[in-house]
Amino acid sequence: MIKAEGILENFTGPGLGLIGGIVFTIIVIASILLVRNMNMRIKRLPDEFEDSTTPDAKE
């Protein structure tokens, strides 16, 4: 059996890192901007739409 003395005592695990932090920040900012944009577009929609599938609407 192999002993791993000293290896696991100081192991803190893989960190986020600089590149991971930047990518995470960009994804969060993009998500916030997407939600804001979609909310503005939803507010501009009319309350009701015309039903163009009925034959009476074409006449």
PDB file with SEQRES, HELIX, SHEET and CRYST1 records, atoms N, CA, C and O in Angstrom:
SEQRES   1 A   59  MET ILE LYS ALA GLU GLY ILE LEU GLU ASN PHE THR GLY          
SEQRES   2 A   59  PRO GLY LEU GLY LEU ILE GLY GLY ILE VAL PHE THR ILE          
SEQRES   3 A   59  ILE VAL ILE ALA SER ILE LEU LEU VAL ARG ASN MET ASN          
SEQRES   4 A   59  MET ARG ILE LYS ARG LEU PRO ASP GLU PHE GLU ASP SER          
SEQRES   5 A   59  THR THR PRO ASP ALA LYS GLU                                  
HELIX    1 AA1 GLY A   17  ARG A   44  1                                  28    
HELIX    2 AA2 PRO A   55  LYS A   58  1                                   4    
CRYST1    1.000    1.000    1.000  90.00  90.00  90.00 P 1           1          
ATOM      1  N   MET A   1       0.848  -1.171   0.000  1.00  0.00           N  
ATOM      2  CA  MET A   1       0.000   0.000   0.000  1.00  0.00           C  
ATOM      3  C   MET A   1       0.900   1.242   0.000  1.00  0.00           C  
ATOM      4  O   MET A   1       1.896   1.303   0.720  1.00  0.00           O  
ATOM      5  N   ILE A   2       0.528   2.223  -0.819  1.00  0.00           N  
ATOM      6  CA  ILE A   2       1.316   3.451  -0.929  1.00  0.00           C  
ATOM      7  C   ILE A   2       0.714   4.494   0.007  1.00  0.00           C  
ATOM      8  O   ILE A   2      -0.492   4.743  -0.004  1.00  0.00           O  
ATOM      9  N   LYS A   3       1.577   5.092   0.809  1.00  0.00           N  
ATOM     10  CA  LYS A   3       1.127   6.151   1.701  1.00  0.00           C  
ATOM     11  C   LYS A   3       1.268   7.498   0.997  1.00  0.00           C  
ATOM     12  O   LYS A   3       2.247   7.745   0.292  1.00  0.00           O  
ATOM     13  N   ALA A   4       0.295   8.349   1.196  1.00  0.00           N  
ATOM     14  CA  ALA A   4       0.325   9.684   0.611  1.00  0.00           C  
ATOM     15  C   ALA A   4       0.437  10.698   1.736  1.00  0.00           C  
ATOM     16  O   ALA A   4      -0.463  11.511   1.945  1.00  0.00           O  
ATOM     17  N   GLU A   5       1.535  10.644   2.451  1.00  0.00           N  
ATOM     18  CA  GLU A   5       1.713  11.558   3.568  1.00  0.00           C  
ATOM     19  C   GLU A   5       2.065  12.948   3.053  1.00  0.00           C  
ATOM     20  O   GLU A   5       2.929  13.102   2.190  1.00  0.00           O  
ATOM     21  N   GLY A   6       1.409  13.923   3.574  1.00  0.00           N  
ATOM     22  CA  GLY A   6       1.703  15.305   3.223  1.00  0.00           C  
ATOM     23  C   GLY A   6       1.001  15.790   1.969  1.00  0.00           C  
ATOM     24  O   GLY A   6       0.916  16.996   1.741  1.00  0.00           O  
ATOM     25  N   ILE A   7       0.502  14.887   1.158  1.00  0.00           N  
ATOM     26  CA  ILE A   7      -0.145  15.323  -0.084  1.00  0.00           C  
ATOM     27  C   ILE A   7      -1.554  15.840   0.199  1.00  0.00           C  
ATOM     28  O   ILE A   7      -1.926  16.915  -0.272  1.00  0.00           O  
ATOM     29  N   LEU A   8      -2.326  15.094   0.953  1.00  0.00           N  
ATOM     30  CA  LEU A   8      -3.707  15.478   1.199  1.00  0.00           C  
ATOM     31  C   LEU A   8      -3.857  16.502   2.314  1.00  0.00           C  
ATOM     32  O   LEU A   8      -4.931  17.081   2.475  1.00  0.00           O  
ATOM     33  N   GLU A   9      -2.811  16.734   3.077  1.00  0.00           N  
ATOM     34  CA  GLU A   9      -2.910  17.689   4.178  1.00  0.00           C  
ATOM     35  C   GLU A   9      -3.038  19.123   3.678  1.00  0.00           C  
ATOM     36  O   GLU A   9      -3.760  19.922   4.275  1.00  0.00           O  
ATOM     37  N   ASN A  10      -2.355  19.456   2.607  1.00  0.00           N  
ATOM     38  CA  ASN A  10      -2.371  20.823   2.092  1.00  0.00           C  
ATOM     39  C   ASN A  10      -3.222  20.974   0.837  1.00  0.00           C  
ATOM     40  O   ASN A  10      -3.238  22.044   0.229  1.00  0.00           O  
ATOM     41  N   PHE A  11      -3.921  19.933   0.447  1.00  0.00           N  
ATOM     42  CA  PHE A  11      -4.723  19.983  -0.771  1.00  0.00           C  
ATOM     43  C   PHE A  11      -5.999  20.762  -0.509  1.00  0.00           C  
ATOM     44  O   PHE A  11      -6.780  20.397   0.369  1.00  0.00           O  
ATOM     45  N   THR A  12      -6.215  21.828  -1.260  1.00  0.00           N  
ATOM     46  CA  THR A  12      -7.427  22.636  -1.108  1.00  0.00           C  
ATOM     47  C   THR A  12      -8.374  22.459  -2.281  1.00  0.00           C  
ATOM     48  O   THR A  12      -9.471  23.017  -2.281  1.00  0.00           O  
ATOM     49  N   GLY A  13      -7.965  21.697  -3.273  1.00  0.00           N  
ATOM     50  CA  GLY A  13      -8.830  21.462  -4.421  1.00  0.00           C  
ATOM     51  C   GLY A  13      -8.562  22.462  -5.522  1.00  0.00           C  
ATOM     52  O   GLY A  13      -7.910  23.483  -5.301  1.00  0.00           O  
ATOM     53  N   PRO A  14      -9.064  22.170  -6.707  1.00  0.00           N  
ATOM     54  CA  PRO A  14      -8.870  23.091  -7.822  1.00  0.00           C  
ATOM     55  C   PRO A  14      -9.694  24.353  -7.618  1.00  0.00           C  
ATOM     56  O   PRO A  14     -10.871  24.286  -7.265  1.00  0.00           O  
ATOM     57  N   GLY A  15      -9.082  25.476  -7.838  1.00  0.00           N  
ATOM     58  CA  GLY A  15      -9.773  26.748  -7.673  1.00  0.00           C  
ATOM     59  C   GLY A  15     -10.459  27.169  -8.951  1.00  0.00           C  
ATOM     60  O   GLY A  15     -10.371  26.488  -9.973  1.00  0.00           O  
ATOM     61  N   LEU A  16     -11.130  28.276  -8.888  1.00  0.00           N  
ATOM     62  CA  LEU A  16     -11.834  28.803 -10.052  1.00  0.00           C  
ATOM     63  C   LEU A  16     -10.840  29.287 -11.092  1.00  0.00           C  
ATOM     64  O   LEU A  16     -11.046  29.081 -12.288  1.00  0.00           O  
ATOM     65  N   GLY A  17      -9.791  29.912 -10.665  1.00  0.00           N  
ATOM     66  CA  GLY A  17      -8.786  30.398 -11.598  1.00  0.00           C  
ATOM     67  C   GLY A  17      -9.190  31.715 -12.219  1.00  0.00           C  
ATOM     68  O   GLY A  17     -10.346  32.129 -12.135  1.00  0.00           O  
ATOM     69  N   LEU A  18      -8.235  32.362 -12.836  1.00  0.00           N  
ATOM     70  CA  LEU A  18      -8.478  33.674 -13.448  1.00  0.00           C  
ATOM     71  C   LEU A  18      -9.377  33.561 -14.669  1.00  0.00           C  
ATOM     72  O   LEU A  18     -10.335  34.322 -14.807  1.00  0.00           O  
ATOM     73  N   ILE A  19      -9.081  32.625 -15.551  1.00  0.00           N  
ATOM     74  CA  ILE A  19      -9.873  32.478 -16.771  1.00  0.00           C  
ATOM     75  C   ILE A  19     -11.308  32.060 -16.426  1.00  0.00           C  
ATOM     76  O   ILE A  19     -12.259  32.575 -17.014  1.00  0.00           O  
ATOM     77  N   GLY A  20     -11.463  31.148 -15.496  1.00  0.00           N  
ATOM     78  CA  GLY A  20     -12.799  30.719 -15.083  1.00  0.00           C  
ATOM     79  C   GLY A  20     -13.595  31.857 -14.467  1.00  0.00           C  
ATOM     80  O   GLY A  20     -14.796  31.980 -14.707  1.00  0.00           O  
ATOM     81  N   GLY A  21     -12.933  32.684 -13.677  1.00  0.00           N  
ATOM     82  CA  GLY A  21     -13.601  33.839 -13.075  1.00  0.00           C  
ATOM     83  C   GLY A  21     -14.058  34.841 -14.116  1.00  0.00           C  
ATOM     84  O   GLY A  21     -15.147  35.405 -14.013  1.00  0.00           O  
ATOM     85  N   ILE A  22     -13.213  35.063 -15.129  1.00  0.00           N  
ATOM     86  CA  ILE A  22     -13.578  36.002 -16.195  1.00  0.00           C  
ATOM     87  C   ILE A  22     -14.748  35.451 -17.003  1.00  0.00           C  
ATOM     88  O   ILE A  22     -15.687  36.186 -17.309  1.00  0.00           O  
ATOM     89  N   VAL A  23     -14.702  34.173 -17.349  1.00  0.00           N  
ATOM     90  CA  VAL A  23     -15.791  33.559 -18.119  1.00  0.00           C  
ATOM     91  C   VAL A  23     -17.087  33.587 -17.313  1.00  0.00           C  
ATOM     92  O   VAL A  23     -18.150  33.885 -17.859  1.00  0.00           O  
ATOM     93  N   PHE A  24     -17.008  33.284 -16.035  1.00  0.00           N  
ATOM     94  CA  PHE A  24     -18.195  33.304 -15.179  1.00  0.00           C  
ATOM     95  C   PHE A  24     -18.784  34.716 -15.113  1.00  0.00           C  
ATOM     96  O   PHE A  24     -20.001  34.883 -15.195  1.00  0.00           O  
ATOM     97  N   THR A  25     -17.939  35.719 -14.967  1.00  0.00           N  
ATOM     98  CA  THR A  25     -18.400  37.103 -14.899  1.00  0.00           C  
ATOM     99  C   THR A  25     -19.065  37.519 -16.206  1.00  0.00           C  
ATOM    100  O   THR A  25     -20.104  38.179 -16.190  1.00  0.00           O  
ATOM    101  N   ILE A  26     -18.476  37.140 -17.335  1.00  0.00           N  
ATOM    102  CA  ILE A  26     -19.062  37.480 -18.635  1.00  0.00           C  
ATOM    103  C   ILE A  26     -20.420  36.812 -18.805  1.00  0.00           C  
ATOM    104  O   ILE A  26     -21.349  37.434 -19.320  1.00  0.00           O  
ATOM    105  N   ILE A  27     -20.551  35.563 -18.382  1.00  0.00           N  
ATOM    106  CA  ILE A  27     -21.833  34.860 -18.500  1.00  0.00           C  
ATOM    107  C   ILE A  27     -22.896  35.518 -17.623  1.00  0.00           C  
ATOM    108  O   ILE A  27     -24.046  35.647 -18.041  1.00  0.00           O  
ATOM    109  N   VAL A  28     -22.527  35.932 -16.422  1.00  0.00           N  
ATOM    110  CA  VAL A  28     -23.483  36.594 -15.526  1.00  0.00           C  
ATOM    111  C   VAL A  28     -23.932  37.926 -16.114  1.00  0.00           C  
ATOM    112  O   VAL A  28     -25.123  38.237 -16.101  1.00  0.00           O  
ATOM    113  N   ILE A  29     -22.991  38.717 -16.630  1.00  0.00           N  
ATOM    114  CA  ILE A  29     -23.335  40.021 -17.225  1.00  0.00           C  
ATOM    115  C   ILE A  29     -24.216  39.818 -18.450  1.00  0.00           C  
ATOM    116  O   ILE A  29     -25.194  40.543 -18.629  1.00  0.00           O  
ATOM    117  N   ALA A  30     -23.888  38.844 -19.296  1.00  0.00           N  
ATOM    118  CA  ALA A  30     -24.697  38.576 -20.484  1.00  0.00           C  
ATOM    119  C   ALA A  30     -26.114  38.141 -20.095  1.00  0.00           C  
ATOM    120  O   ALA A  30     -27.082  38.528 -20.750  1.00  0.00           O  
ATOM    121  N   SER A  31     -26.237  37.347 -19.046  1.00  0.00           N  
ATOM    122  CA  SER A  31     -27.561  36.905 -18.592  1.00  0.00           C  
ATOM    123  C   SER A  31     -28.392  38.075 -18.087  1.00  0.00           C  
ATOM    124  O   SER A  31     -29.586  38.163 -18.373  1.00  0.00           O  
ATOM    125  N   ILE A  32     -27.768  38.965 -17.343  1.00  0.00           N  
ATOM    126  CA  ILE A  32     -28.483  40.141 -16.823  1.00  0.00           C  
ATOM    127  C   ILE A  32     -28.963  41.020 -17.977  1.00  0.00           C  
ATOM    128  O   ILE A  32     -30.107  41.474 -17.977  1.00  0.00           O  
ATOM    129  N   LEU A  33     -28.085  41.262 -18.968  1.00  0.00           N  
ATOM    130  CA  LEU A  33     -28.478  42.079 -20.110  1.00  0.00           C  
ATOM    131  C   LEU A  33     -29.577  41.401 -20.927  1.00  0.00           C  
ATOM    132  O   LEU A  33     -30.470  42.081 -21.431  1.00  0.00           O  
ATOM    133  N   LEU A  34     -29.530  40.092 -21.065  1.00  0.00           N  
ATOM    134  CA  LEU A  34     -30.558  39.359 -21.798  1.00  0.00           C  
ATOM    135  C   LEU A  34     -31.912  39.468 -21.107  1.00  0.00           C  
ATOM    136  O   LEU A  34     -32.928  39.684 -21.768  1.00  0.00           O  
ATOM    137  N   VAL A  35     -31.936  39.322 -19.803  1.00  0.00           N  
ATOM    138  CA  VAL A  35     -33.192  39.417 -19.055  1.00  0.00           C  
ATOM    139  C   VAL A  35     -33.773  40.824 -19.164  1.00  0.00           C  
ATOM    140  O   VAL A  35     -34.981  40.983 -19.337  1.00  0.00           O  
ATOM    141  N   ARG A  36     -32.923  41.844 -19.066  1.00  0.00           N  
ATOM    142  CA  ARG A  36     -33.405  43.233 -19.196  1.00  0.00           C  
ATOM    143  C   ARG A  36     -33.987  43.474 -20.580  1.00  0.00           C  
ATOM    144  O   ARG A  36     -35.048  44.084 -20.713  1.00  0.00           O  
ATOM    145  N   ASN A  37     -33.296  42.996 -21.611  1.00  0.00           N  
ATOM    146  CA  ASN A  37     -33.764  43.193 -22.976  1.00  0.00           C  
ATOM    147  C   ASN A  37     -35.096  42.487 -23.205  1.00  0.00           C  
ATOM    148  O   ASN A  37     -36.001  43.060 -23.811  1.00  0.00           O  
ATOM    149  N   MET A  38     -35.225  41.269 -22.736  1.00  0.00           N  
ATOM    150  CA  MET A  38     -36.463  40.531 -22.943  1.00  0.00           C  
ATOM    151  C   MET A  38     -37.621  41.159 -22.166  1.00  0.00           C  
ATOM    152  O   MET A  38     -38.758  41.147 -22.638  1.00  0.00           O  
ATOM    153  N   ASN A  39     -37.349  41.702 -20.990  1.00  0.00           N  
ATOM    154  CA  ASN A  39     -38.409  42.379 -20.229  1.00  0.00           C  
ATOM    155  C   ASN A  39     -38.902  43.612 -20.972  1.00  0.00           C  
ATOM    156  O   ASN A  39     -40.103  43.881 -21.000  1.00  0.00           O  
ATOM    157  N   MET A  40     -37.980  44.367 -21.578  1.00  0.00           N  
ATOM    158  CA  MET A  40     -38.399  45.543 -22.348  1.00  0.00           C  
ATOM    159  C   MET A  40     -39.247  45.133 -23.551  1.00  0.00           C  
ATOM    160  O   MET A  40     -40.231  45.801 -23.871  1.00  0.00           O  
ATOM    161  N   ARG A  41     -38.876  44.051 -24.212  1.00  0.00           N  
ATOM    162  CA  ARG A  41     -39.627  43.595 -25.382  1.00  0.00           C  
ATOM    163  C   ARG A  41     -41.009  43.076 -24.985  1.00  0.00           C  
ATOM    164  O   ARG A  41     -41.986  43.298 -25.701  1.00  0.00           O  
ATOM    165  N   ILE A  42     -41.093  42.391 -23.855  1.00  0.00           N  
ATOM    166  CA  ILE A  42     -42.388  41.877 -23.396  1.00  0.00           C  
ATOM    167  C   ILE A  42     -43.316  43.027 -23.029  1.00  0.00           C  
ATOM    168  O   ILE A  42     -44.519  42.940 -23.274  1.00  0.00           O  
ATOM    169  N   LYS A  43     -42.791  44.100 -22.450  1.00  0.00           N  
ATOM    170  CA  LYS A  43     -43.626  45.248 -22.087  1.00  0.00           C  
ATOM    171  C   LYS A  43     -44.186  45.941 -23.327  1.00  0.00           C  
ATOM    172  O   LYS A  43     -45.257  46.543 -23.257  1.00  0.00           O  
ATOM    173  N   ARG A  44     -43.485  45.868 -24.462  1.00  0.00           N  
ATOM    174  CA  ARG A  44     -43.938  46.508 -25.693  1.00  0.00           C  
ATOM    175  C   ARG A  44     -44.985  45.692 -26.439  1.00  0.00           C  
ATOM    176  O   ARG A  44     -45.601  46.210 -27.370  1.00  0.00           O  
ATOM    177  N   LEU A  45     -45.205  44.452 -26.069  1.00  0.00           N  
ATOM    178  CA  LEU A  45     -46.192  43.624 -26.759  1.00  0.00           C  
ATOM    179  C   LEU A  45     -47.609  44.119 -26.465  1.00  0.00           C  
ATOM    180  O   LEU A  45     -47.883  44.617 -25.373  1.00  0.00           O  
ATOM    181  N   PRO A  46     -48.493  43.984 -27.429  1.00  0.00           N  
ATOM    182  CA  PRO A  46     -49.891  44.366 -27.158  1.00  0.00           C  
ATOM    183  C   PRO A  46     -50.532  43.386 -26.178  1.00  0.00           C  
ATOM    184  O   PRO A  46     -50.082  42.252 -26.014  1.00  0.00           O  
ATOM    185  N   ASP A  47     -51.592  43.859 -25.536  1.00  0.00           N  
ATOM    186  CA  ASP A  47     -52.283  43.011 -24.562  1.00  0.00           C  
ATOM    187  C   ASP A  47     -52.944  41.812 -25.222  1.00  0.00           C  
ATOM    188  O   ASP A  47     -52.938  40.711 -24.674  1.00  0.00           O  
ATOM    189  N   GLU A  48     -53.516  42.030 -26.404  1.00  0.00           N  
ATOM    190  CA  GLU A  48     -54.193  40.948 -27.119  1.00  0.00           C  
ATOM    191  C   GLU A  48     -53.756  40.967 -28.576  1.00  0.00           C  
ATOM    192  O   GLU A  48     -53.442  42.020 -29.131  1.00  0.00           O  
ATOM    193  N   PHE A  49     -53.741  39.799 -29.180  1.00  0.00           N  
ATOM    194  CA  PHE A  49     -53.420  39.670 -30.580  1.00  0.00           C  
ATOM    195  C   PHE A  49     -54.677  39.296 -31.345  1.00  0.00           C  
ATOM    196  O   PHE A  49     -55.582  38.661 -30.804  1.00  0.00           O  
ATOM    197  N   GLU A  50     -54.722  39.697 -32.613  1.00  0.00           N  
ATOM    198  CA  GLU A  50     -55.852  39.299 -33.450  1.00  0.00           C  
ATOM    199  C   GLU A  50     -55.723  37.822 -33.781  1.00  0.00           C  
ATOM    200  O   GLU A  50     -54.627  37.312 -34.015  1.00  0.00           O  
ATOM    201  N   ASP A  51     -56.864  37.148 -33.794  1.00  0.00           N  
ATOM    202  CA  ASP A  51     -56.872  35.733 -34.127  1.00  0.00           C  
ATOM    203  C   ASP A  51     -57.024  35.600 -35.645  1.00  0.00           C  
ATOM    204  O   ASP A  51     -58.132  35.726 -36.167  1.00  0.00           O  
ATOM    205  N   SER A  52     -55.946  35.352 -36.341  1.00  0.00           N  
ATOM    206  CA  SER A  52     -55.990  35.290 -37.802  1.00  0.00           C  
ATOM    207  C   SER A  52     -56.262  33.878 -38.315  1.00  0.00           C  
ATOM    208  O   SER A  52     -56.254  33.657 -39.526  1.00  0.00           O  
ATOM    209  N   THR A  53     -56.498  32.930 -37.431  1.00  0.00           N  
ATOM    210  CA  THR A  53     -56.757  31.546 -37.876  1.00  0.00           C  
ATOM    211  C   THR A  53     -58.216  31.309 -38.222  1.00  0.00           C  
ATOM    212  O   THR A  53     -58.538  30.336 -38.904  1.00  0.00           O  
ATOM    213  N   THR A  54     -59.097  32.177 -37.768  1.00  0.00           N  
ATOM    214  CA  THR A  54     -60.528  31.996 -38.066  1.00  0.00           C  
ATOM    215  C   THR A  54     -60.810  32.499 -39.479  1.00  0.00           C  
ATOM    216  O   THR A  54     -60.172  33.450 -39.931  1.00  0.00           O  
ATOM    217  N   PRO A  55     -61.756  31.874 -40.186  1.00  0.00           N  
ATOM    218  CA  PRO A  55     -62.055  32.325 -41.557  1.00  0.00           C  
ATOM    219  C   PRO A  55     -62.716  33.702 -41.592  1.00  0.00           C  
ATOM    220  O   PRO A  55     -62.641  34.385 -42.614  1.00  0.00           O  
ATOM    221  N   ASP A  56     -63.363  34.128 -40.503  1.00  0.00           N  
ATOM    222  CA  ASP A  56     -64.020  35.428 -40.465  1.00  0.00           C  
ATOM    223  C   ASP A  56     -63.008  36.563 -40.471  1.00  0.00           C  
ATOM    224  O   ASP A  56     -63.321  37.656 -40.944  1.00  0.00           O  
ATOM    225  N   ALA A  57     -61.848  36.343 -39.977  1.00  0.00           N  
ATOM    226  CA  ALA A  57     -60.843  37.404 -39.888  1.00  0.00           C  
ATOM    227  C   ALA A  57     -60.299  37.769 -41.259  1.00  0.00           C  
ATOM    228  O   ALA A  57     -59.826  38.889 -41.454  1.00  0.00           O  
ATOM    229  N   LYS A  58     -60.356  36.829 -42.230  1.00  0.00           N  
ATOM    230  CA  LYS A  58     -59.822  37.095 -43.567  1.00  0.00           C  
ATOM    231  C   LYS A  58     -60.814  37.896 -44.410  1.00  0.00           C  
ATOM    232  O   LYS A  58     -60.401  38.556 -45.363  1.00  0.00           O  
ATOM    233  N   GLU A  59     -62.075  37.858 -44.096  1.00  0.00           N  
ATOM    234  CA  GLU A  59     -63.095  38.525 -44.896  1.00  0.00           C  
ATOM    235  C   GLU A  59     -63.190  39.992 -44.626  1.00  0.00           C  
ATOM    236  O   GLU A  59     -64.010  40.680 -45.233  1.00  0.00           O  
TER     237      GLU A  59                                                      
END                                                                             
